[in-house]
Amino acid sequence: MDFNLKKRARHDVKVEVVSLESKFPHNVMIYHFPPTEDVHIDEFEDLALERLRLLRVFDRATTKGLRMMSDDWKEYVNAELTRDGLRGYLRMCSSHSGGIKQEADLQMRRRDYLSHFILRLAYCRSEDLLRWFVAREMEFFKYKFAALSTAEIKQFLEENSFHIQPLTEAQKDEVKDGLYESTVGQSVAKIELLEFYKVPFTQVLDLVRTRRCYLKAGYAYVNTHDLVSIVAARQLEEIERGMQAAKAFINDVEADERISRMLKSLHNSYTGKDYTVCKDASVPIESLDQLSKTSMPLCMRMCHDHIRSQHHIKHGGRMQYGLFLKGIGVSLEDSLRFWREEFTKKMDVDKFARSYEYNIHHNYGKKGSMVNYTPYSCMKIIKEMAAPGDCHGCPYKSLDPPTVKAKLAAYGLSPGAIEEVMFFVTRGHYQFACGKYFMLTHNSNVEPTINHPNSYFEESQILMGNRQKSTRTPGPVQPTNKRAGIRGAANRSMLNGDDDDELWRIAESQEKAYLSQKGIAEAFDDDLDLTQITE
């Protein structure tokens, strides 16, 4: 009997590699086919939060009442994209030469495509979420399309099967008088250079409604700049159909509890700077009274005043204000002293130690679960339900308008300034009301984007010259991986600037892909009889 092991015949597994440029040929793409590549769970969450930050920029521009594609709108959106560390998306919305793309640009196209489909899963749950998502996605799509050159538009139309062709010179001559009259804001010489497309007028009803195209015999003559109306209609149809499809299989996706939790909480996620630990400065508690008047938002100033007057505050207020103090730079020792000095005006030291000291240590991650808790964002504070006698939550939301007016007047705002703040309060735009309050109390001409009380404090201190503005733009928090055993791993400290951060993210993505491919190869290296596996 032959006991020698027989080696089974091996079959090489050939992995087809498709270049990014062939998969994502344009900055502007019709989101038709869902992506099929595997994505690491960390990258999945990173892409989702990055896309959410992007869409929130367009949402803020809309809330501010800026007319889409106006110069003010573009200036605001570009500044916010830069501030939020979204320069890759900003490049996608900028005019370019259409030459050979850099690796970073191709990676951004991939991130754009994947992140759109990830957010479909989060926003297909309700009609309100769906409407918000579709509106913001269409604004982003139109902004990208407006940056395409004439040659890129032609290529885009061909590859996406838009069966329309520009008019020939002879066809343009037949309707040139109508084109001159209907094309607003362009000289005759520029109109001669523009290309026009003849389409059924039902495809561009928005242009017909605003009288921005020439109509003749049931057809509309649309110039290149307004072609986005036709393309956007197709994109809108694709997104709405895709959202219905996502709703149909969302239960299968949520079988993974990690993904389920993330998707359900995504819309209310805070996507700004992490204020868990303050590394910029140390704030002594002796300065809190002055800082409350100069650099704290209304929600925190009211908490501080309540503590000073009542020498006590309920649990919700202690959490909201205590974590805020930690975020601005109050040390654990100073925090203990601050709360002890106030509370012991109504109770003895032993009762304070038994009832309150543990929670303060707990918030700083020194006891209990040892989690260093993060200060509350505006979104979380606005959602807080304050009961009678509480002073936490967002005062612009929780207090009735007369009380808000009285509080603003007590803090020194003039009647005219109060009305400016109340304009946003009565419309439910509480963060814009806070931004207006910042402008009025700091005599500033620039309205900051307020999404976190600690951001308000930091901007105030920078404006007053007490802190320096960070030169580093915020970006998505990257997971910390041990790279010592990875061949070719580099030290991130060697990279500097926003472009290097982007390249680092690309390197991480490629590294994960490499490890994934390595895992597949190792799986096939096992001496298994695959012929026994049947479908």
C-alpha positions as CSV (number, residue, x, y, z in Angstrom):
1,M,0.0,0.0,0.0
2,D,1.4,3.4,-1.0
3,F,1.3,5.8,2.0
4,N,3.1,8.6,0.1
5,L,1.0,11.8,0.0
6,K,-0.2,12.8,-3.4
7,K,-0.1,16.4,-4.2
8,R,-3.3,17.6,-5.9
9,A,-3.1,19.5,-9.1
10,R,-3.1,23.2,-8.4
11,H,-5.0,25.8,-10.4
12,D,-3.7,29.3,-10.5
13,V,-6.3,31.9,-9.7
14,K,-6.0,34.8,-12.0
15,V,-7.3,38.1,-10.6
16,E,-8.4,40.5,-13.2
17,V,-7.2,44.0,-12.3
18,V,-9.1,46.9,-13.8
19,S,-7.5,50.3,-13.7
20,L,-9.2,53.0,-11.8
21,E,-9.2,55.2,-14.9
22,S,-11.3,52.7,-16.8
23,K,-13.6,52.1,-13.9
24,F,-14.1,55.7,-13.1
25,P,-13.4,57.6,-16.3
26,H,-15.0,60.9,-15.3
27,N,-15.2,63.2,-12.2
28,V,-19.0,63.2,-13.1
29,M,-20.5,59.8,-13.2
30,I,-24.1,58.5,-13.4
31,Y,-24.4,56.4,-10.3
32,H,-26.0,53.4,-12.1
33,F,-24.2,50.2,-11.3
34,P,-23.5,49.5,-7.6
35,P,-19.8,48.9,-6.8
36,T,-18.8,45.2,-6.4
37,E,-15.4,45.6,-4.8
38,D,-14.7,44.5,-1.2
39,V,-14.3,47.4,1.3
40,H,-12.7,47.1,4.7
41,I,-15.1,48.0,7.6
42,D,-12.8,50.9,8.6
43,E,-12.8,52.4,5.1
44,F,-16.6,51.8,4.9
45,E,-17.1,54.1,7.9
46,D,-14.5,56.6,6.8
47,L,-16.1,57.0,3.4
48,A,-19.6,57.4,5.0
49,L,-18.5,60.1,7.3
50,E,-16.5,61.9,4.6
51,R,-19.5,61.9,2.3
52,L,-21.7,63.2,5.1
53,R,-19.3,66.1,5.7
54,L,-19.5,66.9,2.0
55,L,-23.3,66.9,1.8
56,R,-23.5,69.0,4.9
57,V,-21.5,71.7,3.2
58,F,-24.1,72.0,0.5
59,D,-26.9,71.9,3.1
60,R,-25.4,74.8,5.0
61,A,-25.1,76.8,1.7
62,T,-28.8,76.2,1.1
63,T,-29.8,77.0,4.6
64,K,-28.0,80.3,4.4
65,G,-30.2,81.2,1.4
66,L,-27.4,81.5,-1.2
67,R,-28.6,81.1,-4.7
68,M,-27.1,77.9,-6.2
69,M,-24.1,78.5,-8.6
70,S,-24.0,82.2,-7.8
71,D,-20.6,83.6,-7.0
72,D,-21.4,83.9,-3.3
73,W,-22.6,80.3,-3.3
74,K,-19.4,79.0,-5.0
75,E,-17.2,81.1,-2.7
76,Y,-18.9,79.7,0.4
77,V,-18.9,76.1,-0.8
78,N,-15.3,76.2,-1.8
79,A,-14.2,77.8,1.5
80,E,-16.2,75.2,3.5
81,L,-14.8,72.3,1.5
82,T,-11.3,73.5,2.1
83,R,-12.0,74.1,5.8
84,D,-13.5,70.6,6.3
85,G,-10.5,68.9,4.7
86,L,-12.4,68.0,1.5
87,R,-9.9,69.3,-1.1
88,G,-10.2,66.2,-3.2
89,Y,-13.9,66.8,-3.7
90,L,-13.1,70.5,-4.3
91,R,-10.8,69.5,-7.2
92,M,-13.6,67.5,-8.7
93,C,-15.7,70.6,-8.7
94,S,-13.0,72.8,-10.3
95,S,-12.3,73.4,-13.9
96,H,-9.3,71.4,-15.2
97,S,-7.5,70.7,-18.3
98,G,-8.7,67.2,-18.8
99,G,-5.1,65.8,-19.1
100,I,-3.7,62.7,-17.5
101,K,-5.1,62.3,-14.0
102,Q,-2.9,61.9,-10.9
103,E,-3.4,58.9,-8.7
104,A,-5.0,61.1,-6.0
105,D,-7.6,62.3,-8.5
106,L,-8.4,58.7,-9.5
107,Q,-8.7,57.7,-5.9
108,M,-11.1,60.5,-5.2
109,R,-13.3,59.3,-8.1
110,R,-13.4,55.9,-6.4
111,R,-14.1,57.4,-3.0
112,D,-16.9,59.5,-4.6
113,Y,-18.5,56.5,-6.2
114,L,-18.3,54.2,-3.2
115,S,-19.4,56.7,-0.6
116,H,-22.5,57.7,-2.6
117,F,-23.7,54.1,-2.5
118,I,-22.9,53.7,1.1
119,L,-25.0,56.7,2.0
120,R,-27.9,55.3,0.0
121,L,-28.1,52.5,2.7
122,A,-28.3,55.1,5.4
123,Y,-30.8,57.5,3.8
124,C,-33.3,55.1,2.3
125,R,-35.1,54.6,5.7
126,S,-37.6,57.4,5.6
127,E,-39.0,60.0,3.2
128,D,-37.4,62.9,5.1
129,L,-33.9,61.4,5.0
130,L,-34.4,60.4,1.3
131,R,-35.5,63.9,0.3
132,W,-32.5,65.5,2.1
133,F,-30.0,63.1,0.6
134,V,-31.3,63.4,-3.0
135,A,-31.4,67.2,-2.8
136,R,-27.8,67.5,-1.6
137,E,-26.5,64.8,-4.0
138,M,-28.1,66.7,-7.0
139,E,-26.5,70.0,-5.8
140,F,-23.1,68.2,-5.7
141,F,-23.7,66.6,-9.1
142,K,-24.6,69.9,-10.8
143,Y,-21.5,71.6,-9.3
144,K,-19.3,68.9,-10.7
145,F,-20.9,69.0,-14.1
146,A,-20.5,72.8,-14.3
147,A,-16.7,72.3,-14.2
148,L,-16.5,70.0,-17.3
149,S,-15.1,71.4,-20.5
150,T,-16.9,71.2,-23.8
151,A,-14.8,68.2,-24.9
152,E,-15.5,66.4,-21.6
153,I,-19.2,67.0,-21.9
154,K,-19.2,65.5,-25.3
155,Q,-17.4,62.4,-24.0
156,F,-19.7,62.2,-21.0
157,L,-22.8,62.3,-23.3
158,E,-21.4,59.6,-25.6
159,E,-20.3,57.2,-22.8
160,N,-23.7,57.5,-21.0
161,S,-25.8,57.0,-24.1
162,F,-27.3,60.5,-24.3
163,H,-28.4,60.4,-27.9
164,I,-28.1,64.1,-28.6
165,Q,-25.7,65.9,-30.9
166,P,-24.7,69.6,-31.1
167,L,-26.3,71.6,-33.9
168,T,-24.3,72.0,-37.1
169,E,-23.4,75.5,-38.2
170,A,-26.2,75.4,-40.8
171,Q,-28.7,74.4,-38.2
172,K,-27.6,77.2,-35.9
173,D,-28.0,79.7,-38.6
174,E,-31.6,78.7,-39.1
175,V,-32.5,79.6,-35.5
176,K,-29.7,82.1,-34.6
177,D,-32.1,85.0,-33.9
178,G,-34.0,83.0,-31.3
179,L,-30.7,81.8,-29.8
180,Y,-29.5,85.4,-29.5
181,E,-32.6,86.5,-27.7
182,S,-32.9,83.5,-25.4
183,T,-29.3,83.3,-24.2
184,V,-29.0,85.7,-21.3
185,G,-25.8,87.2,-20.1
186,Q,-23.7,86.3,-23.2
187,S,-22.5,88.6,-26.1
188,V,-23.3,87.7,-29.7
189,A,-19.6,86.7,-30.2
190,K,-19.7,84.3,-27.3
191,I,-23.0,82.8,-28.4
192,E,-21.4,82.1,-31.8
193,L,-18.8,80.0,-30.0
194,L,-21.3,78.1,-27.8
195,E,-22.6,74.7,-28.9
196,F,-26.4,74.2,-28.8
197,Y,-28.4,71.0,-28.5
198,K,-31.9,70.3,-29.8
199,V,-34.0,68.3,-27.4
200,P,-37.8,67.8,-26.7
201,F,-38.9,70.6,-24.4
202,T,-40.3,68.2,-21.9
203,Q,-36.7,67.2,-20.9
204,V,-35.9,70.7,-19.8
205,L,-39.0,72.0,-18.1
206,D,-36.9,74.0,-15.6
207,L,-35.3,75.9,-18.4
208,V,-38.7,76.5,-20.1
209,R,-40.1,77.7,-16.8
210,T,-37.3,80.3,-16.3
211,R,-37.2,81.2,-20.0
212,R,-33.6,80.2,-20.4
213,C,-33.9,78.4,-23.8
214,Y,-35.3,78.9,-27.3
215,L,-38.5,77.0,-28.1
216,K,-39.6,76.0,-31.6
217,A,-42.0,73.3,-32.8
218,G,-41.9,71.4,-29.5
219,Y,-38.1,71.4,-29.2
220,A,-35.8,73.4,-26.9
221,Y,-32.4,74.7,-28.0
222,V,-30.1,74.3,-25.0
223,N,-26.5,75.6,-24.8
224,T,-23.7,73.7,-23.3
225,H,-23.9,75.6,-19.9
226,D,-27.5,74.6,-19.4
227,L,-27.1,71.0,-20.6
228,V,-26.9,70.0,-16.9
229,S,-30.7,70.2,-16.8
230,I,-30.9,67.2,-19.2
231,V,-28.2,65.2,-17.5
232,A,-29.4,66.0,-14.0
233,A,-32.9,64.6,-14.8
234,R,-31.2,61.2,-15.7
235,Q,-29.1,61.3,-12.5
236,L,-32.2,62.1,-10.4
237,E,-34.0,59.2,-11.9
238,E,-31.1,56.8,-11.3
239,I,-30.7,57.9,-7.6
240,E,-34.4,57.6,-6.8
241,R,-34.6,54.2,-8.4
242,G,-31.5,53.2,-6.5
243,M,-32.9,54.4,-3.2
244,Q,-36.0,52.1,-3.7
245,A,-33.7,49.2,-4.4
246,A,-31.6,49.9,-1.3
247,K,-34.7,50.0,0.8
248,A,-35.6,46.5,-0.5
249,F,-32.5,44.8,0.8
250,I,-31.6,47.0,3.7
251,N,-32.5,44.2,6.1
252,D,-29.9,41.9,4.6
253,V,-27.2,44.6,5.0
254,E,-28.1,45.2,8.6
255,A,-27.5,41.6,9.5
256,D,-24.0,42.8,10.4
257,E,-24.6,44.7,13.7
258,R,-21.5,46.9,13.2
259,I,-22.9,48.3,9.9
260,S,-26.4,48.5,11.2
261,R,-25.4,50.7,14.2
262,M,-23.3,53.0,12.0
263,L,-26.0,53.4,9.3
264,K,-28.8,54.1,11.8
265,S,-26.8,56.8,13.6
266,L,-25.1,58.3,10.6
267,H,-27.3,61.3,9.9
268,N,-26.9,62.7,13.4
269,S,-23.2,61.9,13.6
270,Y,-20.8,64.7,14.5
271,T,-18.2,65.0,11.7
272,G,-16.1,68.0,13.0
273,K,-12.9,68.3,15.0
274,D,-12.3,65.9,17.9
275,Y,-12.4,67.9,21.2
276,T,-12.0,64.9,23.5
277,V,-8.5,66.0,24.6
278,C,-7.4,69.6,24.4
279,K,-3.7,69.8,23.4
280,D,-3.7,73.5,22.5
281,A,-3.9,75.3,25.8
282,S,-4.6,75.0,29.5
283,V,-7.5,77.0,31.0
284,P,-7.4,77.9,34.7
285,I,-10.8,77.9,36.4
286,E,-10.1,81.4,37.8
287,S,-10.6,82.7,34.2
288,L,-14.0,80.9,33.6
289,D,-16.1,83.9,34.7
290,Q,-14.5,86.2,32.2
291,L,-14.4,83.5,29.5
292,S,-18.1,82.8,29.9
293,K,-18.8,86.4,28.9
294,T,-16.4,86.6,26.0
295,S,-15.9,83.1,24.5
296,M,-18.7,80.7,25.5
297,P,-21.8,80.1,23.4
298,L,-25.1,80.8,25.0
299,C,-25.7,77.2,26.0
300,M,-22.5,77.0,28.0
301,R,-22.7,80.5,29.4
302,M,-26.2,79.8,30.8
303,C,-24.9,76.6,32.4
304,H,-22.0,78.6,34.0
305,D,-24.3,81.3,35.3
306,H,-26.6,78.7,36.7
307,I,-23.8,77.0,38.6
308,R,-22.6,80.3,40.0
309,S,-26.0,81.4,41.1
310,Q,-27.5,78.1,42.3
311,H,-24.3,76.3,43.4
312,H,-25.7,73.2,41.8
313,I,-26.8,71.8,38.4
314,K,-28.6,68.6,37.4
315,H,-26.9,65.6,35.8
316,G,-27.6,66.7,32.2
317,G,-26.1,70.1,32.8
318,R,-23.1,68.6,34.6
319,M,-22.4,66.3,31.7
320,Q,-22.8,69.0,29.0
321,Y,-20.8,71.7,30.8
322,G,-18.2,69.4,32.5
323,L,-17.2,67.8,29.2
324,F,-17.1,71.3,27.6
325,L,-14.6,72.4,30.3
326,K,-12.5,69.4,29.6
327,G,-12.5,70.1,25.9
328,I,-11.4,73.7,26.3
329,G,-8.4,72.7,28.5
330,V,-9.5,72.5,32.1
331,S,-7.5,69.8,33.8
332,L,-9.0,67.0,36.0
333,E,-7.6,68.6,39.1
334,D,-9.0,72.0,38.3
335,S,-12.3,70.5,37.3
336,L,-12.6,68.8,40.7
337,R,-11.8,72.0,42.5
338,F,-14.3,74.0,40.4
339,W,-17.2,71.7,41.1
340,R,-16.2,71.1,44.8
341,E,-16.0,74.9,45.5
342,E,-19.4,75.5,44.1
343,F,-21.3,72.5,45.3
344,T,-20.0,72.6,48.9
345,K,-21.7,76.0,49.3
346,K,-24.8,73.9,49.6
347,M,-23.5,70.5,50.9
348,D,-20.6,69.2,53.0
349,V,-17.4,67.9,51.4
350,D,-18.1,64.3,52.2
351,K,-21.4,64.3,50.4
352,F,-19.8,65.9,47.3
353,A,-17.1,63.3,47.4
354,R,-19.6,60.4,47.7
355,S,-22.0,61.7,45.1
356,Y,-20.1,63.6,42.4
357,E,-16.3,63.0,42.4
358,Y,-16.5,59.6,40.8
359,N,-18.5,61.0,37.8
360,I,-15.9,63.7,37.2
361,H,-13.1,61.1,37.2
362,H,-15.3,59.0,34.9
363,N,-15.7,61.8,32.3
364,Y,-11.9,62.2,32.1
365,G,-11.5,58.4,31.6
366,K,-9.8,57.8,34.9
367,K,-12.3,55.5,36.5
368,G,-15.0,53.0,35.5
369,S,-14.8,52.0,31.8
370,M,-11.7,54.3,31.4
371,V,-13.3,56.0,28.3
372,N,-12.2,59.5,27.7
373,Y,-15.6,61.0,26.9
374,T,-16.1,63.5,24.1
375,P,-17.7,66.9,24.6
376,Y,-21.2,67.2,23.3
377,S,-21.6,68.5,19.7
378,C,-24.4,71.0,18.7
379,M,-26.3,68.2,17.1
380,K,-26.4,66.2,20.4
381,I,-27.2,69.3,22.5
382,I,-30.1,70.3,20.2
383,K,-31.6,66.8,20.5
384,E,-31.4,67.0,24.3
385,M,-34.9,67.2,26.0
386,A,-34.6,69.7,28.9
387,A,-37.2,69.3,31.7
388,P,-38.4,72.1,33.9
389,G,-35.5,73.2,36.1
390,D,-32.8,72.0,33.7
391,C,-30.4,74.4,32.1
392,H,-28.8,72.0,29.6
393,G,-29.8,71.6,25.9
394,C,-29.8,74.3,23.3
395,P,-31.5,77.5,24.6
396,Y,-32.5,78.6,21.2
397,K,-34.6,75.5,20.9
398,S,-35.7,74.8,24.5
399,L,-36.7,78.3,25.5
400,D,-39.7,80.2,24.2
401,P,-38.9,83.2,22.0
402,P,-39.6,85.9,24.7
403,T,-37.3,84.2,27.1
404,V,-34.5,83.9,24.5
405,K,-35.0,87.7,23.8
406,A,-34.8,88.5,27.5
407,K,-31.6,86.4,27.9
408,L,-29.9,88.0,24.9
409,A,-30.9,91.5,26.1
410,A,-29.4,90.7,29.6
411,Y,-26.2,89.7,27.9
412,G,-25.9,93.1,26.2
413,L,-27.4,92.7,22.7
414,S,-29.2,95.6,21.2
415,P,-32.9,95.2,20.0
416,G,-31.7,95.2,16.4
417,A,-29.1,92.5,17.1
418,I,-31.6,90.4,19.0
419,E,-33.9,90.5,16.0
420,E,-31.0,89.3,13.8
421,V,-30.5,86.3,16.0
422,M,-34.3,85.6,16.3
423,F,-34.6,85.6,12.5
424,F,-32.8,82.2,12.6
425,V,-34.3,81.0,15.9
426,T,-37.9,81.3,14.6
427,R,-37.0,79.3,11.5
428,G,-35.4,76.5,13.5
429,H,-31.9,77.2,12.3
430,Y,-30.3,77.1,15.8
431,Q,-26.7,76.8,14.7
432,F,-27.0,79.8,12.4
433,A,-28.5,81.7,15.3
434,C,-25.5,80.8,17.4
435,G,-23.2,81.9,14.5
436,K,-25.0,85.2,14.3
437,Y,-24.6,85.6,18.1
438,F,-20.9,85.0,17.7
439,M,-20.6,87.7,15.0
440,L,-22.5,90.3,17.1
441,T,-20.7,89.6,20.4
442,H,-17.3,89.6,18.6
443,N,-17.9,92.5,16.2
444,S,-16.9,90.1,13.4
445,N,-17.8,90.4,9.7
446,V,-17.3,86.7,9.1
447,E,-20.0,84.4,10.3
448,P,-18.3,81.1,11.5
449,T,-19.8,77.7,11.0
450,I,-20.8,76.6,14.4
451,N,-21.3,72.8,14.9
452,H,-19.7,72.4,18.3
453,P,-19.5,74.6,21.5
454,N,-15.8,73.9,21.7
455,S,-15.4,75.1,18.1
456,Y,-17.2,78.3,19.2
457,F,-14.8,78.8,22.1
458,E,-11.8,78.0,19.9
459,E,-12.8,80.5,17.2
460,S,-13.4,83.1,19.8
461,Q,-10.0,82.7,21.4
462,I,-8.3,82.8,18.0
463,L,-10.2,86.0,17.1
464,M,-9.1,87.5,20.4
465,G,-5.5,86.6,19.8
466,N,-5.3,84.1,22.7
467,R,-4.7,81.0,20.5
468,Q,-3.2,80.4,17.1
469,K,-5.3,79.0,14.3
470,S,-4.3,75.5,13.4
471,T,-2.7,75.2,9.9
472,R,-3.9,71.7,9.6
473,T,-7.3,71.1,8.0
474,P,-9.5,68.5,9.7
475,G,-10.0,65.3,8.0
476,P,-11.5,61.9,8.8
477,V,-10.0,60.2,11.8
478,Q,-7.8,57.3,10.6
479,P,-7.6,54.1,12.5
480,T,-4.3,53.5,14.2
481,N,-2.8,50.3,12.8
482,K,0.4,48.6,13.9
483,R,2.7,48.8,10.8
484,A,5.9,47.5,12.1
485,G,5.5,44.1,10.5
486,I,4.3,45.5,7.1
487,R,6.9,45.6,4.4
488,G,7.3,49.1,3.0
489,A,5.5,50.8,5.9
490,A,6.5,54.4,6.3
491,N,6.5,56.9,9.2
492,R,3.6,59.3,8.8
493,S,5.6,62.1,10.3
494,M,7.6,62.2,7.1
495,L,4.6,63.5,5.3
496,N,3.4,67.1,5.5
497,G,0.4,69.0,4.2
498,D,-3.0,68.2,2.9
499,D,-1.8,66.5,-0.3
500,D,0.4,64.2,1.8
501,D,-2.5,63.3,4.0
502,E,-4.4,62.4,0.9
503,L,-1.6,60.3,-0.4
504,W,-1.3,58.6,3.0
505,R,-5.0,57.6,2.8
506,I,-4.3,56.2,-0.7
507,A,-1.4,54.2,0.7
508,E,-3.6,52.8,3.5
509,S,-6.3,51.8,0.9
510,Q,-3.7,50.1,-1.2
511,E,-2.2,48.4,1.8
512,K,-5.6,47.0,2.8
513,A,-6.1,45.8,-0.8
514,Y,-2.7,44.1,-0.6
515,L,-3.5,42.4,2.6
516,S,-6.9,41.3,1.3
517,Q,-5.3,39.8,-1.8
518,K,-2.6,38.2,0.4
519,G,-5.4,36.6,2.4
520,I,-7.0,35.2,-0.7
521,A,-3.8,33.8,-1.9
522,E,-3.1,32.1,1.5
523,A,-6.6,30.7,1.5
524,F,-5.8,29.0,-1.9
525,D,-2.5,27.8,-0.6
526,D,-4.3,25.4,1.8
527,D,-4.3,21.8,0.4
528,L,-8.1,21.5,0.0
529,D,-10.0,19.4,-2.5
530,L,-12.2,22.1,-4.0
531,T,-13.9,19.6,-6.2
532,Q,-15.9,18.5,-3.3
533,I,-17.5,21.9,-2.9
534,T,-20.8,22.0,-4.9
535,E,-23.1,24.9,-5.5
